[in-house]
Amino acid sequence: MGDESDKKPNFSVDAGVLKVNGELDEIEPNEFLAQLKQYAESEVSAPVLDLGDISFLPSYHVNGIREAGDAFVREGRALTVCARRNVKKLLERMGLGASIRLKSTEPEG
């Protein structure tokens, strides 16, 4: 068994892409929102939130994604969220497709 130092961080940024590592239901809403706000304040020109490893999106995290998307729109940038088909559909149903680009990480078919 590994200790806490072996634990992968909840978030990572690579080439301007904010990746969520692990399941969102294991991440406190305040931590997720703080990370999204920090990312929104970055200078990345084409922001991408990678939720590709997420199989379940708790509803309490949807507002954080919406707030981040709105922050990017105010600055003339559009947030792209990459997610599994079921998470993408949930975000669409919650109305996020109007202000955020939603892309599936799974092949259509």
LOVEX-476387 format. One record per residue: residue number from 1; x, y, z of N, C-alpha, C in turn; residue in three letters. Coordinates in nm, 2 decimals. Example, Ala and Ser with C-alpha at 12.3 -4.5 7.8 and 13.67 -1.06 7.14 Angstrom:
REM LOVEX-476387
<pt 1,<1.32,-0.57,0.78>,<1.23,-0.45,0.78>,<1.32,-0.33,0.78>,"Ala">
<pt 2,<1.28,-0.22,0.71>,<1.37,-0.11,0.71>,<1.29,0.00,0.79>,"Ser">
***
This chain:
REM LOVEX-476387
<pt 1,<0.08,-0.12,0.00>,<0.00,0.00,0.00>,<0.09,0.12,0.00>,"Met">
<pt 2,<0.05,0.22,-0.09>,<0.12,0.34,-0.09>,<0.07,0.44,0.01>,"Gly">
<pt 3,<0.15,0.54,0.04>,<0.11,0.64,0.13>,<0.05,0.76,0.05>,"Asp">
<pt 4,<0.02,0.87,0.12>,<-0.04,0.99,0.05>,<0.05,1.05,-0.05>,"Glu">
<pt 5,<0.19,1.03,-0.03>,<0.28,1.09,-0.13>,<0.28,1.02,-0.26>,"Ser">
<pt 6,<0.22,0.90,-0.27>,<0.21,0.82,-0.39>,<0.08,0.86,-0.47>,"Asp">
<pt 7,<-0.01,0.93,-0.40>,<-0.14,0.96,-0.46>,<-0.12,1.06,-0.57>,"Lys">
<pt 8,<-0.18,1.03,-0.68>,<-0.18,1.12,-0.80>,<-0.26,1.25,-0.76>,"Lys">
<pt 9,<-0.21,1.37,-0.80>,<-0.29,1.49,-0.78>,<-0.42,1.49,-0.84>,"Pro">
<pt 10,<-0.52,1.56,-0.79>,<-0.65,1.56,-0.84>,<-0.66,1.63,-0.98>,"Asn">
<pt 11,<-0.57,1.72,-1.00>,<-0.57,1.80,-1.13>,<-0.43,1.81,-1.18>,"Phe">
<pt 12,<-0.42,1.82,-1.32>,<-0.29,1.84,-1.38>,<-0.32,1.93,-1.50>,"Ser">
<pt 13,<-0.22,2.01,-1.54>,<-0.23,2.09,-1.66>,<-0.12,2.06,-1.75>,"Val">
<pt 14,<-0.15,2.02,-1.87>,<-0.05,1.99,-1.97>,<-0.09,2.05,-2.11>,"Asp">
<pt 15,<-0.01,2.13,-2.16>,<-0.03,2.20,-2.29>,<-0.16,2.28,-2.29>,"Ala">
<pt 16,<-0.19,2.34,-2.18>,<-0.32,2.42,-2.16>,<-0.44,2.34,-2.13>,"Gly">
<pt 17,<-0.43,2.21,-2.12>,<-0.55,2.13,-2.09>,<-0.55,2.10,-1.94>,"Val">
<pt 18,<-0.66,2.13,-1.88>,<-0.68,2.10,-1.73>,<-0.75,1.96,-1.73>,"Leu">
<pt 19,<-0.67,1.86,-1.67>,<-0.72,1.73,-1.66>,<-0.76,1.70,-1.52>,"Lys">
<pt 20,<-0.88,1.64,-1.51>,<-0.92,1.59,-1.37>,<-0.88,1.44,-1.36>,"Val">
<pt 21,<-0.80,1.41,-1.26>,<-0.75,1.28,-1.24>,<-0.83,1.21,-1.13>,"Asn">
<pt 22,<-0.90,1.11,-1.16>,<-0.98,1.04,-1.06>,<-1.13,1.08,-1.08>,"Gly">
<pt 23,<-1.21,1.04,-0.99>,<-1.35,1.06,-1.00>,<-1.39,1.19,-0.92>,"Glu">
<pt 24,<-1.47,1.27,-0.98>,<-1.51,1.40,-0.92>,<-1.59,1.39,-0.79>,"Leu">
<pt 25,<-1.65,1.27,-0.77>,<-1.72,1.26,-0.64>,<-1.63,1.24,-0.52>,"Asp">
<pt 26,<-1.50,1.23,-0.56>,<-1.39,1.22,-0.45>,<-1.33,1.35,-0.43>,"Glu">
<pt 27,<-1.37,1.45,-0.50>,<-1.31,1.59,-0.49>,<-1.41,1.68,-0.43>,"Ile">
<pt 28,<-1.37,1.76,-0.33>,<-1.46,1.85,-0.27>,<-1.50,1.96,-0.37>,"Glu">
<pt 29,<-1.62,2.00,-0.36>,<-1.67,2.11,-0.45>,<-1.59,2.23,-0.45>,"Pro">
<pt 30,<-1.54,2.28,-0.33>,<-1.46,2.40,-0.31>,<-1.33,2.38,-0.38>,"Asn">
<pt 31,<-1.27,2.26,-0.37>,<-1.14,2.24,-0.44>,<-1.15,2.24,-0.59>,"Glu">
<pt 32,<-1.26,2.18,-0.64>,<-1.29,2.18,-0.78>,<-1.31,2.32,-0.83>,"Phe">
<pt 33,<-1.39,2.40,-0.76>,<-1.42,2.54,-0.80>,<-1.30,2.62,-0.80>,"Leu">
<pt 34,<-1.22,2.61,-0.70>,<-1.09,2.69,-0.69>,<-1.00,2.65,-0.80>,"Ala">
<pt 35,<-0.99,2.53,-0.84>,<-0.90,2.49,-0.95>,<-0.96,2.55,-1.08>,"Gln">
<pt 36,<-1.09,2.54,-1.10>,<-1.15,2.60,-1.22>,<-1.13,2.75,-1.23>,"Leu">
<pt 37,<-1.14,2.82,-1.12>,<-1.12,2.96,-1.12>,<-0.98,3.00,-1.15>,"Lys">
<pt 38,<-0.88,2.92,-1.09>,<-0.74,2.94,-1.12>,<-0.71,2.92,-1.27>,"Gln">
<pt 39,<-0.77,2.82,-1.33>,<-0.76,2.79,-1.47>,<-0.82,2.90,-1.55>,"Tyr">
<pt 40,<-0.93,2.95,-1.51>,<-1.00,3.06,-1.59>,<-0.92,3.19,-1.59>,"Ala">
<pt 41,<-0.84,3.20,-1.48>,<-0.75,3.32,-1.47>,<-0.62,3.31,-1.55>,"Glu">
<pt 42,<-0.60,3.19,-1.60>,<-0.47,3.16,-1.68>,<-0.48,3.23,-1.82>,"Ser">
<pt 43,<-0.37,3.23,-1.89>,<-0.37,3.30,-2.02>,<-0.39,3.20,-2.13>,"Glu">
<pt 44,<-0.43,3.08,-2.11>,<-0.45,2.98,-2.21>,<-0.56,3.03,-2.31>,"Val">
<pt 45,<-0.52,3.03,-2.44>,<-0.61,3.09,-2.54>,<-0.73,3.00,-2.58>,"Ser">
<pt 46,<-0.70,2.86,-2.57>,<-0.81,2.77,-2.61>,<-0.82,2.67,-2.49>,"Ala">
<pt 47,<-0.89,2.71,-2.39>,<-0.90,2.63,-2.27>,<-0.98,2.50,-2.29>,"Pro">
<pt 48,<-0.93,2.39,-2.24>,<-0.99,2.26,-2.25>,<-1.00,2.20,-2.11>,"Val">
<pt 49,<-1.11,2.15,-2.07>,<-1.13,2.07,-1.94>,<-1.15,1.93,-1.98>,"Leu">
<pt 50,<-1.05,1.84,-1.94>,<-1.06,1.70,-1.98>,<-1.12,1.62,-1.86>,"Asp">
<pt 51,<-1.24,1.58,-1.89>,<-1.31,1.49,-1.79>,<-1.32,1.35,-1.85>,"Leu">
<pt 52,<-1.23,1.31,-1.94>,<-1.24,1.19,-2.01>,<-1.23,1.06,-1.92>,"Gly">
<pt 53,<-1.17,1.08,-1.80>,<-1.16,0.97,-1.71>,<-1.27,0.96,-1.61>,"Asp">
<pt 54,<-1.36,1.06,-1.62>,<-1.47,1.07,-1.52>,<-1.59,0.98,-1.57>,"Ile">
<pt 55,<-1.64,0.89,-1.49>,<-1.76,0.81,-1.53>,<-1.89,0.87,-1.47>,"Ser">
<pt 56,<-1.87,0.95,-1.37>,<-1.99,1.01,-1.30>,<-1.96,1.15,-1.26>,"Phe">
<pt 57,<-2.06,1.24,-1.30>,<-2.04,1.38,-1.27>,<-2.15,1.42,-1.16>,"Leu">
<pt 58,<-2.11,1.44,-1.04>,<-2.20,1.49,-0.94>,<-2.26,1.62,-0.98>,"Pro">
<pt 59,<-2.39,1.64,-0.96>,<-2.46,1.76,-1.00>,<-2.40,1.89,-0.93>,"Ser">
<pt 60,<-2.34,1.87,-0.81>,<-2.29,1.99,-0.74>,<-2.16,2.04,-0.81>,"Tyr">
<pt 61,<-2.10,1.97,-0.90>,<-1.99,2.02,-0.98>,<-2.03,2.09,-1.11>,"His">
<pt 62,<-2.15,2.07,-1.15>,<-2.19,2.13,-1.28>,<-2.19,2.29,-1.27>,"Val">
<pt 63,<-2.23,2.34,-1.16>,<-2.22,2.49,-1.15>,<-2.08,2.54,-1.16>,"Asn">
<pt 64,<-1.98,2.47,-1.11>,<-1.84,2.51,-1.12>,<-1.80,2.52,-1.26>,"Gly">
<pt 65,<-1.84,2.41,-1.34>,<-1.81,2.41,-1.48>,<-1.88,2.53,-1.55>,"Ile">
<pt 66,<-2.00,2.55,-1.52>,<-2.08,2.66,-1.58>,<-2.01,2.80,-1.55>,"Arg">
<pt 67,<-1.97,2.82,-1.42>,<-1.90,2.94,-1.39>,<-1.77,2.96,-1.46>,"Glu">
<pt 68,<-1.70,2.85,-1.48>,<-1.57,2.86,-1.55>,<-1.60,2.90,-1.70>,"Ala">
<pt 69,<-1.70,2.83,-1.75>,<-1.73,2.86,-1.89>,<-1.77,3.00,-1.91>,"Gly">
<pt 70,<-1.86,3.05,-1.82>,<-1.90,3.19,-1.83>,<-1.78,3.29,-1.82>,"Asp">
<pt 71,<-1.69,3.26,-1.73>,<-1.57,3.34,-1.71>,<-1.49,3.35,-1.84>,"Ala">
<pt 72,<-1.47,3.23,-1.91>,<-1.40,3.23,-2.03>,<-1.47,3.31,-2.14>,"Phe">
<pt 73,<-1.61,3.30,-2.15>,<-1.69,3.37,-2.25>,<-1.67,3.52,-2.23>,"Val">
<pt 74,<-1.67,3.57,-2.10>,<-1.66,3.71,-2.07>,<-1.52,3.77,-2.12>,"Arg">
<pt 75,<-1.43,3.68,-2.13>,<-1.29,3.72,-2.18>,<-1.27,3.69,-2.33>,"Glu">
<pt 76,<-1.38,3.65,-2.40>,<-1.37,3.62,-2.54>,<-1.31,3.48,-2.57>,"Gly">
<pt 77,<-1.31,3.39,-2.48>,<-1.26,3.26,-2.50>,<-1.37,3.16,-2.48>,"Arg">
<pt 78,<-1.36,3.04,-2.54>,<-1.46,2.94,-2.53>,<-1.40,2.82,-2.46>,"Ala">
<pt 79,<-1.46,2.77,-2.36>,<-1.42,2.65,-2.29>,<-1.47,2.53,-2.36>,"Leu">
<pt 80,<-1.38,2.43,-2.39>,<-1.42,2.30,-2.44>,<-1.41,2.20,-2.33>,"Thr">
<pt 81,<-1.51,2.12,-2.32>,<-1.51,2.01,-2.22>,<-1.51,1.88,-2.29>,"Val">
<pt 82,<-1.41,1.80,-2.27>,<-1.41,1.66,-2.33>,<-1.45,1.56,-2.22>,"Cys">
<pt 83,<-1.55,1.48,-2.25>,<-1.60,1.39,-2.15>,<-1.66,1.26,-2.22>,"Ala">
<pt 84,<-1.68,1.16,-2.14>,<-1.74,1.04,-2.18>,<-1.89,1.08,-2.23>,"Arg">
<pt 85,<-1.94,0.99,-2.31>,<-2.07,1.02,-2.37>,<-2.18,1.05,-2.26>,"Arg">
<pt 86,<-2.18,0.97,-2.15>,<-2.29,0.99,-2.05>,<-2.27,1.12,-1.98>,"Asn">
<pt 87,<-2.15,1.16,-1.95>,<-2.12,1.29,-1.89>,<-2.15,1.40,-1.98>,"Val">
<pt 88,<-2.12,1.39,-2.11>,<-2.15,1.49,-2.21>,<-2.30,1.51,-2.22>,"Lys">
<pt 89,<-2.37,1.40,-2.22>,<-2.52,1.41,-2.23>,<-2.58,1.49,-2.10>,"Lys">
<pt 90,<-2.52,1.46,-1.99>,<-2.57,1.52,-1.87>,<-2.54,1.67,-1.88>,"Leu">
<pt 91,<-2.43,1.71,-1.92>,<-2.39,1.85,-1.94>,<-2.49,1.92,-2.04>,"Leu">
<pt 92,<-2.52,1.85,-2.15>,<-2.61,1.90,-2.24>,<-2.75,1.92,-2.18>,"Glu">
<pt 93,<-2.80,1.83,-2.11>,<-2.93,1.84,-2.04>,<-2.93,1.95,-1.94>,"Arg">
<pt 94,<-2.82,1.98,-1.88>,<-2.81,2.09,-1.78>,<-2.80,2.23,-1.85>,"Met">
<pt 95,<-2.79,2.23,-1.98>,<-2.79,2.35,-2.06>,<-2.65,2.41,-2.08>,"Gly">
<pt 96,<-2.55,2.33,-2.06>,<-2.41,2.39,-2.07>,<-2.37,2.39,-2.22>,"Leu">
<pt 97,<-2.43,2.32,-2.31>,<-2.39,2.32,-2.45>,<-2.41,2.45,-2.52>,"Gly">
<pt 98,<-2.48,2.54,-2.46>,<-2.50,2.68,-2.52>,<-2.38,2.76,-2.50>,"Ala">
<pt 99,<-2.31,2.75,-2.39>,<-2.19,2.84,-2.37>,<-2.06,2.76,-2.37>,"Ser">
<pt 100,<-2.06,2.63,-2.37>,<-1.94,2.55,-2.36>,<-1.94,2.45,-2.47>,"Ile">
<pt 101,<-1.83,2.43,-2.54>,<-1.82,2.33,-2.64>,<-1.80,2.20,-2.57>,"Arg">
<pt 102,<-1.89,2.10,-2.61>,<-1.89,1.97,-2.55>,<-1.84,1.87,-2.65>,"Leu">
<pt 103,<-1.74,1.79,-2.62>,<-1.69,1.69,-2.71>,<-1.68,1.56,-2.64>,"Lys">
<pt 104,<-1.72,1.45,-2.71>,<-1.71,1.32,-2.65>,<-1.57,1.26,-2.67>,"Ser">
<pt 105,<-1.53,1.19,-2.57>,<-1.40,1.12,-2.57>,<-1.41,0.98,-2.63>,"Thr">
<pt 106,<-1.53,0.94,-2.66>,<-1.56,0.81,-2.71>,<-1.60,0.82,-2.85>,"Glu">
<pt 107,<-1.56,0.72,-2.94>,<-1.61,0.73,-3.07>,<-1.76,0.71,-3.08>,"Pro">
<pt 108,<-1.82,0.79,-3.18>,<-1.96,0.77,-3.20>,<-1.99,0.64,-3.26>,"Glu">
<pt 109,<-2.10,0.58,-3.23>,<-2.14,0.46,-3.30>,<-2.23,0.37,-3.22>,"Gly">
***
